[in-house]
């Protein structure tokens, strides 16, 4: 072995001001705010959720013809085939998937003076 010192290459020197500015720019990058979607339902709606599920299950089992009125005024007639947390599947003239957030109200066909 030799007693010669090992020389390593030093990186090119960069002016201190430019690296500080680059770090400052990285540090204050804005982060996108979280978004809430209209179809989002909170987990704390326990009693209302159970009533909704019971009503939908009853209408599915009895194959009750329903009228679903959407927020924009459109009426969809048919039987509810299935549902999940955010949607209903209605079998009428065509099979339609409806977001629950788009429903204004619903009723059984033949109620409210409608036939």
N, CA, C and O atoms as a GROMACS GRO file, in nm:
protein
  460
    1UNK      N    1   0.083  -0.117   0.000
    1UNK     CA    2   0.000   0.000   0.000
    1UNK      C    3   0.088   0.123   0.000
    1UNK      O    4   0.201   0.124   0.049
    2UNK      N    5   0.029   0.226  -0.057
    2UNK     CA    6   0.103   0.352  -0.063
    2UNK      C    7   0.044   0.451   0.033
    2UNK      O    8  -0.072   0.442   0.071
    3UNK      N    9   0.126   0.544   0.070
    3UNK     CA   10   0.080   0.647   0.162
    3UNK      C   11   0.032   0.772   0.088
    3UNK      O   12   0.022   0.880   0.148
    4UNK      N   13   0.004   0.759  -0.039
    4UNK     CA   14  -0.040   0.875  -0.115
    4UNK      C   15  -0.187   0.904  -0.082
    4UNK      O   16  -0.267   0.811  -0.071
    5UNK      N   17  -0.221   1.029  -0.067
    5UNK     CA   18  -0.362   1.063  -0.038
    5UNK      C   19  -0.448   1.039  -0.162
    5UNK      O   20  -0.406   1.060  -0.276
    6UNK      N   21  -0.569   0.995  -0.135
    6UNK     CA   22  -0.664   0.973  -0.245
    6UNK      C   23  -0.736   1.105  -0.271
    6UNK      O   24  -0.796   1.164  -0.180
    7UNK      N   25  -0.731   1.148  -0.393
    7UNK     CA   26  -0.796   1.274  -0.428
    7UNK      C   27  -0.931   1.244  -0.492
    7UNK      O   28  -0.942   1.161  -0.583
    8UNK      N   29  -1.031   1.310  -0.445
    8UNK     CA   30  -1.163   1.295  -0.506
    8UNK      C   31  -1.197   1.423  -0.578
    8UNK      O   32  -1.150   1.531  -0.543
    9UNK      N   33  -1.278   1.410  -0.680
    9UNK     CA   34  -1.318   1.528  -0.755
    9UNK      C   35  -1.424   1.603  -0.676
    9UNK      O   36  -1.514   1.543  -0.617
   10UNK      N   37  -1.412   1.734  -0.675
   10UNK     CA   38  -1.513   1.815  -0.609
   10UNK      C   39  -1.612   1.861  -0.713
   10UNK      O   40  -1.574   1.891  -0.826
   11UNK      N   41  -1.740   1.866  -0.679
   11UNK     CA   42  -1.839   1.909  -0.777
   11UNK      C   43  -1.818   2.055  -0.812
   11UNK      O   44  -1.764   2.133  -0.734
   12UNK      N   45  -1.862   2.090  -0.930
   12UNK     CA   46  -1.850   2.229  -0.974
   12UNK      C   47  -1.924   2.317  -0.876
   12UNK      O   48  -2.034   2.282  -0.831
   13UNK      N   49  -1.868   2.426  -0.844
   13UNK     CA   50  -1.931   2.515  -0.747
   13UNK      C   51  -2.045   2.589  -0.813
   13UNK      O   52  -2.035   2.637  -0.926
   14UNK      N   53  -2.156   2.597  -0.739
   14UNK     CA   54  -2.276   2.666  -0.785
   14UNK      C   55  -2.295   2.784  -0.694
   14UNK      O   56  -2.282   2.770  -0.572
   15UNK      N   57  -2.326   2.897  -0.747
   15UNK     CA   58  -2.346   3.013  -0.659
   15UNK      C   59  -2.453   2.983  -0.554
   15UNK      O   60  -2.556   2.924  -0.585
   16UNK      N   61  -2.427   3.023  -0.432
   16UNK     CA   62  -2.515   2.992  -0.320
   16UNK      C   63  -2.653   3.053  -0.337
   16UNK      O   64  -2.751   2.992  -0.293
   17UNK      N   65  -2.665   3.168  -0.397
   17UNK     CA   66  -2.795   3.233  -0.411
   17UNK      C   67  -2.888   3.154  -0.502
   17UNK      O   68  -3.008   3.146  -0.474
   18UNK      N   69  -2.838   3.096  -0.607
   18UNK     CA   70  -2.926   3.023  -0.699
   18UNK      C   71  -2.978   2.894  -0.635
   18UNK      O   72  -3.092   2.856  -0.662
   19UNK      N   73  -2.900   2.826  -0.554
   19UNK     CA   74  -2.951   2.705  -0.489
   19UNK      C   75  -3.053   2.740  -0.382
   19UNK      O   76  -3.151   2.668  -0.364
   20UNK      N   77  -3.032   2.850  -0.310
   20UNK     CA   78  -3.130   2.891  -0.209
   20UNK      C   79  -3.263   2.927  -0.276
   20UNK      O   80  -3.370   2.892  -0.226
   21UNK      N   81  -3.254   2.995  -0.386
   21UNK     CA   82  -3.377   3.033  -0.457
   21UNK      C   83  -3.450   2.908  -0.508
   21UNK      O   84  -3.572   2.901  -0.502
   22UNK      N   85  -3.374   2.810  -0.557
   22UNK     CA   86  -3.436   2.687  -0.606
   22UNK      C   87  -3.503   2.612  -0.492
   22UNK      O   88  -3.613   2.558  -0.509
   23UNK      N   89  -3.439   2.607  -0.377
   23UNK     CA   90  -3.500   2.540  -0.261
   23UNK      C   91  -3.626   2.613  -0.216
   23UNK      O   92  -3.725   2.549  -0.182
   24UNK      N   93  -3.622   2.745  -0.218
   24UNK     CA   94  -3.739   2.824  -0.176
   24UNK      C   95  -3.856   2.800  -0.270
   24UNK      O   96  -3.970   2.790  -0.225
   25UNK      N   97  -3.829   2.790  -0.398
   25UNK     CA   98  -3.938   2.765  -0.493
   25UNK      C   99  -3.997   2.626  -0.470
   25UNK      O  100  -4.119   2.611  -0.477
   26UNK      N  101  -3.916   2.527  -0.444
   26UNK     CA  102  -3.966   2.392  -0.418
   26UNK      C  103  -4.046   2.385  -0.289
   26UNK      O  104  -4.143   2.310  -0.279
   27UNK      N  105  -4.005   2.462  -0.192
   27UNK     CA  106  -4.068   2.457  -0.061
   27UNK      C  107  -4.211   2.511  -0.063
   27UNK      O  108  -4.295   2.463   0.013
   28UNK      N  109  -4.241   2.609  -0.147
   28UNK     CA  110  -4.370   2.676  -0.146
   28UNK      C  111  -4.455   2.641  -0.268
   28UNK      O  112  -4.523   2.728  -0.323
   29UNK      N  113  -4.451   2.517  -0.309
   29UNK     CA  114  -4.533   2.472  -0.420
   29UNK      C  115  -4.675   2.453  -0.368
   29UNK      O  116  -4.696   2.383  -0.269
   30UNK      N  117  -4.775   2.515  -0.433
   30UNK     CA  118  -4.912   2.500  -0.384
   30UNK      C  119  -4.962   2.358  -0.406
   30UNK      O  120  -4.932   2.295  -0.508
   31UNK      N  121  -5.039   2.309  -0.311
   31UNK     CA  122  -5.096   2.174  -0.318
   31UNK      C  123  -5.243   2.188  -0.352
   31UNK      O  124  -5.312   2.274  -0.296
   32UNK      N  125  -5.292   2.106  -0.440
   32UNK     CA  126  -5.432   2.112  -0.481
   32UNK      C  127  -5.522   2.080  -0.362
   32UNK      O  128  -5.495   1.987  -0.286
   33UNK      N  129  -5.628   2.157  -0.348
   33UNK     CA  130  -5.722   2.135  -0.239
   33UNK      C  131  -5.808   2.012  -0.269
   33UNK      O  132  -5.839   1.987  -0.386
   34UNK      N  133  -5.848   1.936  -0.167
   34UNK     CA  134  -5.933   1.820  -0.192
   34UNK      C  135  -6.070   1.865  -0.242
   34UNK      O  136  -6.119   1.971  -0.203
   35UNK      N  137  -6.131   1.784  -0.327
   35UNK     CA  138  -6.262   1.816  -0.382
   35UNK      C  139  -6.366   1.721  -0.327
   35UNK      O  140  -6.339   1.602  -0.308
   36UNK      N  141  -6.483   1.773  -0.302
   36UNK     CA  142  -6.596   1.689  -0.261
   36UNK      C  143  -6.690   1.677  -0.379
   36UNK      O  144  -6.722   1.778  -0.442
   37UNK      N  145  -6.734   1.559  -0.408
   37UNK     CA  146  -6.826   1.536  -0.518
   37UNK      C  147  -6.967   1.533  -0.464
   37UNK      O  148  -6.991   1.495  -0.349
   38UNK      N  149  -7.062   1.573  -0.548
   38UNK     CA  150  -7.201   1.581  -0.503
   38UNK      C  151  -7.258   1.443  -0.467
   38UNK      O  152  -7.351   1.434  -0.388
   39UNK      N  153  -7.204   1.339  -0.525
   39UNK     CA  154  -7.255   1.205  -0.496
   39UNK      C  155  -7.196   1.148  -0.368
   39UNK      O  156  -7.232   1.038  -0.326
   40UNK      N  157  -7.106   1.221  -0.305
   40UNK     CA  158  -7.042   1.174  -0.183
   40UNK      C  159  -7.142   1.176  -0.068
   40UNK      O  160  -7.209   1.277  -0.047
   41UNK      N  161  -7.153   1.067   0.005
   41UNK     CA  162  -7.243   1.061   0.118
   41UNK      C  163  -7.161   1.036   0.244
   41UNK      O  164  -7.070   0.953   0.245
   42UNK      N  165  -7.194   1.108   0.348
   42UNK     CA  166  -7.120   1.097   0.472
   42UNK      C  167  -7.158   0.968   0.545
   42UNK      O  168  -7.272   0.921   0.535
   43UNK      N  169  -7.063   0.911   0.618
   43UNK     CA  170  -7.087   0.786   0.690
   43UNK      C  171  -7.173   0.807   0.816
   43UNK      O  172  -7.217   0.710   0.876
   44UNK      N  173  -7.196   0.932   0.856
   44UNK     CA  174  -7.269   0.958   0.980
   44UNK      C  175  -7.420   0.964   0.961
   44UNK      O  176  -7.491   0.999   1.055
   45UNK      N  177  -7.472   0.930   0.844
   45UNK     CA  178  -7.616   0.939   0.820
   45UNK      C  179  -7.684   0.805   0.849
   45UNK      O  180  -7.764   0.758   0.768
   46UNK      N  181  -7.656   0.745   0.961
   46UNK     CA  182  -7.701   0.611   0.997
   46UNK      C  183  -7.851   0.587   0.989
   46UNK      O  184  -7.893   0.505   0.907
   47UNK      N  185  -7.935   0.652   1.071
   47UNK     CA  186  -8.078   0.622   1.071
   47UNK      C  187  -8.145   0.647   0.935
   47UNK      O  188  -8.228   0.568   0.892
   48UNK      N  189  -8.109   0.756   0.869
   48UNK     CA  190  -8.168   0.785   0.738
   48UNK      C  191  -8.125   0.682   0.635
   48UNK      O  192  -8.204   0.641   0.550
   49UNK      N  193  -8.002   0.640   0.644
   49UNK     CA  194  -7.950   0.541   0.550
   49UNK      C  195  -8.024   0.408   0.563
   49UNK      O  196  -8.057   0.345   0.462
   50UNK      N  197  -8.051   0.366   0.687
   50UNK     CA  198  -8.121   0.240   0.708
   50UNK      C  199  -8.264   0.248   0.656
   50UNK      O  200  -8.314   0.150   0.599
   51UNK      N  201  -8.331   0.360   0.673
   51UNK     CA  202  -8.467   0.377   0.622
   51UNK      C  203  -8.468   0.372   0.469
   51UNK      O  204  -8.556   0.311   0.409
   52UNK      N  205  -8.370   0.436   0.408
   52UNK     CA  206  -8.359   0.435   0.262
   52UNK      C  207  -8.337   0.293   0.210
   52UNK      O  208  -8.402   0.251   0.115
   53UNK      N  209  -8.246   0.220   0.272
   53UNK     CA  210  -8.217   0.083   0.229
   53UNK      C  211  -8.338  -0.007   0.246
   53UNK      O  212  -8.366  -0.091   0.159
   54UNK      N  213  -8.411   0.009   0.356
   54UNK     CA  214  -8.530  -0.072   0.379
   54UNK      C  215  -8.635  -0.043   0.272
   54UNK      O  216  -8.696  -0.136   0.219
   55UNK      N  217  -8.658   0.084   0.240
   55UNK     CA  218  -8.757   0.123   0.139
   55UNK      C  219  -8.719   0.068   0.002
   55UNK      O  220  -8.803   0.011  -0.067
   56UNK      N  221  -8.594   0.085  -0.038
   56UNK     CA  222  -8.550   0.037  -0.169
   56UNK      C  223  -8.560  -0.115  -0.179
   56UNK      O  224  -8.604  -0.168  -0.281
   57UNK      N  225  -8.520  -0.185  -0.073
   57UNK     CA  226  -8.527  -0.332  -0.075
   57UNK      C  227  -8.671  -0.379  -0.088
   57UNK      O  228  -8.698  -0.476  -0.159
   58UNK      N  229  -8.763  -0.312  -0.020
   58UNK     CA  230  -8.904  -0.348  -0.027
   58UNK      C  231  -8.958  -0.328  -0.169
   58UNK      O  232  -9.033  -0.412  -0.219
   59UNK      N  233  -8.920  -0.219  -0.234
   59UNK     CA  234  -8.966  -0.192  -0.371
   59UNK      C  235  -8.906  -0.291  -0.471
   59UNK      O  236  -8.972  -0.329  -0.567
   60UNK      N  237  -8.784  -0.331  -0.448
   60UNK     CA  238  -8.720  -0.430  -0.537
   60UNK      C  239  -8.790  -0.565  -0.524
   60UNK      O  240  -8.820  -0.629  -0.625
   61UNK      N  241  -8.815  -0.609  -0.401
   61UNK     CA  242  -8.877  -0.740  -0.379
   61UNK      C  243  -9.018  -0.748  -0.436
   61UNK      O  244  -9.057  -0.852  -0.489
   62UNK      N  245  -9.094  -0.640  -0.426
   62UNK     CA  246  -9.232  -0.642  -0.476
   62UNK      C  247  -9.243  -0.598  -0.621
   62UNK      O  248  -9.353  -0.596  -0.677
   63UNK      N  249  -9.129  -0.562  -0.685
   63UNK     CA  250  -9.127  -0.517  -0.824
   63UNK      C  251  -9.228  -0.405  -0.848
   63UNK      O  252  -9.302  -0.406  -0.947
   64UNK      N  253  -9.232  -0.308  -0.758
   64UNK     CA  254  -9.324  -0.196  -0.765
   64UNK      C  255  -9.285  -0.101  -0.878
   64UNK      O  256  -9.171  -0.056  -0.883
   65UNK      N  257  -9.379  -0.070  -0.969
   65UNK     CA  258  -9.348   0.032  -1.070
   65UNK      C  259  -9.332   0.168  -1.002
   65UNK      O  260  -9.419   0.211  -0.927
   66UNK      N  261  -9.222   0.235  -1.030
   66UNK     CA  262  -9.188   0.362  -0.965
   66UNK      C  263  -9.174   0.472  -1.069
   66UNK      O  264  -9.148   0.447  -1.186
   67UNK      N  265  -9.193   0.595  -1.023
   67UNK     CA  266  -9.164   0.714  -1.104
   67UNK      C  267  -9.054   0.788  -1.030
   67UNK      O  268  -9.068   0.822  -0.912
   68UNK      N  269  -8.942   0.812  -1.098
   68UNK     CA  270  -8.829   0.882  -1.039
   68UNK      C  271  -8.816   1.015  -1.111
   68UNK      O  272  -8.795   1.021  -1.232
   69UNK      N  273  -8.829   1.124  -1.034
   69UNK     CA  274  -8.818   1.258  -1.090
   69UNK      C  275  -8.678   1.310  -1.060
   69UNK      O  276  -8.636   1.314  -0.944
   70UNK      N  277  -8.607   1.349  -1.164
   70UNK     CA  278  -8.470   1.398  -1.148
   70UNK      C  279  -8.469   1.547  -1.121
   70UNK      O  280  -8.570   1.615  -1.137
   71UNK      N  281  -8.354   1.598  -1.079
   71UNK     CA  282  -8.338   1.739  -1.046
   71UNK      C  283  -8.373   1.830  -1.163
   71UNK      O  284  -8.422   1.941  -1.142
   72UNK      N  285  -8.349   1.786  -1.285
   72UNK     CA  286  -8.378   1.869  -1.402
   72UNK      C  287  -8.522   1.855  -1.450
   72UNK      O  288  -8.558   1.914  -1.552
   73UNK      N  289  -8.606   1.777  -1.379
   73UNK     CA  290  -8.747   1.763  -1.413
   73UNK      C  291  -8.779   1.639  -1.495
   73UNK      O  292  -8.896   1.608  -1.514
   74UNK      N  293  -8.679   1.569  -1.543
   74UNK     CA  294  -8.704   1.448  -1.623
   74UNK      C  295  -8.765   1.340  -1.535
   74UNK      O  296  -8.725   1.322  -1.420
   75UNK      N  297  -8.863   1.267  -1.592
   75UNK     CA  298  -8.929   1.158  -1.520
   75UNK      C  299  -8.886   1.025  -1.581
   75UNK      O  300  -8.886   1.009  -1.703
   76UNK      N  301  -8.849   0.931  -1.496
   76UNK     CA  302  -8.811   0.797  -1.540
   76UNK      C  303  -8.904   0.699  -1.471
   76UNK      O  304  -8.917   0.699  -1.349
   77UNK      N  305  -8.971   0.615  -1.551
   77UNK     CA  306  -9.064   0.517  -1.498
   77UNK      C  307  -9.005   0.378  -1.513
   77UNK      O  308  -8.944   0.347  -1.616
   78UNK      N  309  -9.024   0.294  -1.412
   78UNK     CA  310  -8.976   0.157  -1.419
   78UNK      C  311  -8.962   0.097  -1.281
   78UNK      O  312  -8.992   0.162  -1.180
   79UNK      N  313  -8.917  -0.027  -1.278
   79UNK     CA  314  -8.895  -0.098  -1.152
   79UNK      C  315  -8.747  -0.089  -1.115
   79UNK      O  316  -8.659  -0.097  -1.202
   80UNK      N  317  -8.720  -0.074  -0.988
   80UNK     CA  318  -8.581  -0.069  -0.941
   80UNK      C  319  -8.527  -0.212  -0.940
   80UNK      O  320  -8.586  -0.300  -0.878
   81UNK      N  321  -8.417  -0.234  -1.010
   81UNK     CA  322  -8.355  -0.368  -1.014
   81UNK      C  323  -8.257  -0.386  -0.900
   81UNK      O  324  -8.260  -0.488  -0.831
   82UNK      N  325  -8.170  -0.289  -0.880
   82UNK     CA  326  -8.072  -0.296  -0.771
   82UNK      C  327  -8.024  -0.155  -0.739
   82UNK      O  328  -8.053  -0.060  -0.811
   83UNK      N  329  -7.950  -0.145  -0.630
   83UNK     CA  330  -7.897  -0.016  -0.587
   83UNK      C  331  -7.763  -0.039  -0.520
   83UNK      O  332  -7.731  -0.151  -0.480
   84UNK      N  333  -7.686   0.066  -0.509
   84UNK     CA  334  -7.567   0.065  -0.425
   84UNK      C  335  -7.560   0.200  -0.356
   84UNK      O  336  -7.659   0.273  -0.354
   85UNK      N  337  -7.448   0.234  -0.301
   85UNK     CA  338  -7.437   0.356  -0.221
   85UNK      C  339  -7.469   0.483  -0.300
   85UNK      O  340  -7.523   0.578  -0.244
   86UNK      N  341  -7.437   0.485  -0.429
   86UNK     CA  342  -7.450   0.608  -0.507
   86UNK      C  343  -7.546   0.599  -0.625
   86UNK      O  344  -7.575   0.702  -0.686
   87UNK      N  345  -7.595   0.482  -0.660
   87UNK     CA  346  -7.674   0.468  -0.782
   87UNK      C  347  -7.795   0.375  -0.765
   87UNK      O  348  -7.802   0.295  -0.671
   88UNK      N  349  -7.889   0.389  -0.858
   88UNK     CA  350  -8.002   0.298  -0.872
   88UNK      C  351  -8.003   0.247  -1.015
   88UNK      O  352  -7.971   0.322  -1.107
   89UNK      N  353  -8.040   0.123  -1.034
   89UNK     CA  354  -8.060   0.070  -1.168
   89UNK      C  355  -8.208   0.047  -1.186
   89UNK      O  356  -8.270  -0.029  -1.110
   90UNK      N  357  -8.267   0.114  -1.287
   90UNK     CA  358  -8.410   0.108  -1.310
   90UNK      C  359  -8.436   0.038  -1.442
   90UNK      O  360  -8.375   0.070  -1.544
   91UNK      N  361  -8.529  -0.058  -1.440
   91UNK     CA  362  -8.569  -0.130  -1.561
   91UNK      C  363  -8.704  -0.077  -1.603
   91UNK      O  364  -8.805  -0.102  -1.537
   92UNK      N  365  -8.707  -0.004  -1.713
   92UNK     CA  366  -8.830   0.051  -1.771
   92UNK      C  367  -8.831   0.018  -1.918
   92UNK      O  368  -8.815  -0.098  -1.957
   93UNK      N  369  -8.849   0.121  -2.001
   93UNK     CA  370  -8.836   0.099  -2.145
   93UNK      C  371  -8.695   0.054  -2.180
   93UNK      O  372  -8.673  -0.027  -2.270
   94UNK      N  373  -8.601   0.109  -2.105
   94UNK     CA  374  -8.460   0.069  -2.118
   94UNK      C  375  -8.404   0.057  -1.977
   94UNK      O  376  -8.463   0.109  -1.882
   95UNK      N  377  -8.293  -0.009  -1.962
   95UNK     CA  378  -8.227  -0.016  -1.831
   95UNK      C  379  -8.145   0.110  -1.814
   95UNK      O  380  -8.064   0.145  -1.900
   96UNK      N  381  -8.167   0.179  -1.702
   96UNK     CA  382  -8.105   0.309  -1.678
   96UNK      C  383  -8.034   0.308  -1.544
   96UNK      O  384  -8.088   0.259  -1.444
   97UNK      N  385  -7.914   0.362  -1.541
   97UNK     CA  386  -7.839   0.378  -1.418
   97UNK      C  387  -7.849   0.524  -1.376
   97UNK      O  388  -7.813   0.613  -1.453
   98UNK      N  389  -7.898   0.549  -1.255
   98UNK     CA  390  -7.924   0.685  -1.209
   98UNK      C  391  -7.843   0.713  -1.084
   98UNK      O  392  -7.844   0.634  -0.990
   99UNK      N  393  -7.772   0.825  -1.083
   99UNK     CA  394  -7.703   0.868  -0.961
   99UNK      C  395  -7.807   0.915  -0.860
   99UNK      O  396  -7.898   0.989  -0.896
  100UNK      N  397  -7.794   0.874  -0.735
  100UNK     CA  398  -7.888   0.916  -0.631
  100UNK      C  399  -7.884   1.067  -0.611
  100UNK      O  400  -7.985   1.128  -0.576
  101UNK      N  401  -7.768   1.127  -0.633
  101UNK     CA  402  -7.756   1.272  -0.615
  101UNK      C  403  -7.836   1.348  -0.719
  101UNK      O  404  -7.863   1.467  -0.701
  102UNK      N  405  -7.876   1.283  -0.830
  102UNK     CA  406  -7.954   1.348  -0.935
  102UNK      C  407  -8.105   1.333  -0.913
  102UNK      O  408  -8.184   1.391  -0.987
  103UNK      N  409  -8.145   1.256  -0.812
  103UNK     CA  410  -8.288   1.231  -0.788
  103UNK      C  411  -8.345   1.341  -0.699
  103UNK      O  412  -8.292   1.371  -0.592
  104UNK      N  413  -8.454   1.400  -0.747
  104UNK     CA  414  -8.525   1.500  -0.667
  104UNK      C  415  -8.621   1.430  -0.571
  104UNK      O  416  -8.619   1.457  -0.450
  105UNK      N  417  -8.705   1.340  -0.625
  105UNK     CA  418  -8.792   1.257  -0.542
  105UNK      C  419  -8.842   1.140  -0.626
  105UNK      O  420  -8.822   1.136  -0.747
  106UNK      N  421  -8.906   1.044  -0.559
  106UNK     CA  422  -8.962   0.928  -0.629
  106UNK      C  423  -9.092   0.888  -0.560
  106UNK      O  424  -9.112   0.916  -0.441
  107UNK      N  425  -9.178   0.823  -0.636
  107UNK     CA  426  -9.303   0.773  -0.580
  107UNK      C  427  -9.349   0.652  -0.660
  107UNK      O  428  -9.301   0.626  -0.771
  108UNK      N  429  -9.444   0.578  -0.600
  108UNK     CA  430  -9.497   0.460  -0.668
  108UNK      C  431  -9.589   0.504  -0.780
  108UNK      O  432  -9.667   0.598  -0.764
  109UNK      N  433  -9.581   0.438  -0.894
  109UNK     CA  434  -9.667   0.469  -1.007
  109UNK      C  435  -9.810   0.443  -0.966
  109UNK      O  436  -9.842   0.336  -0.914
  110UNK      N  437  -9.899   0.541  -0.988
  110UNK     CA  438 -10.039   0.528  -0.947
  110UNK      C  439 -10.068   0.609  -0.822
  110UNK      O  440 -10.185   0.631  -0.791
  111UNK      N  441  -9.967   0.654  -0.748
  111UNK     CA  442  -9.987   0.741  -0.632
  111UNK      C  443  -9.985   0.887  -0.677
  111UNK      O  444  -9.947   0.916  -0.790
  112UNK      N  445 -10.025   0.976  -0.590
  112UNK     CA  446 -10.023   1.121  -0.616
  112UNK      C  447 -10.111   1.159  -0.735
  112UNK      O  448 -10.083   1.259  -0.801
  113UNK      N  449 -10.215   1.081  -0.764
  113UNK     CA  450 -10.304   1.114  -0.874
  113UNK      C  451 -10.251   1.082  -1.011
  113UNK      O  452 -10.314   1.116  -1.112
  114UNK      N  453 -10.134   1.016  -1.019
  114UNK     CA  454 -10.075   0.979  -1.148
  114UNK      C  455 -10.104   0.833  -1.178
  114UNK      O  456 -10.106   0.749  -1.087
  115UNK      N  457 -10.126   0.803  -1.302
  115UNK     CA  458 -10.148   0.663  -1.340
  115UNK      C  459 -10.048   0.622  -1.442
  115UNK      O  460 -10.050   0.507  -1.488
   0.00000   0.00000   0.00000
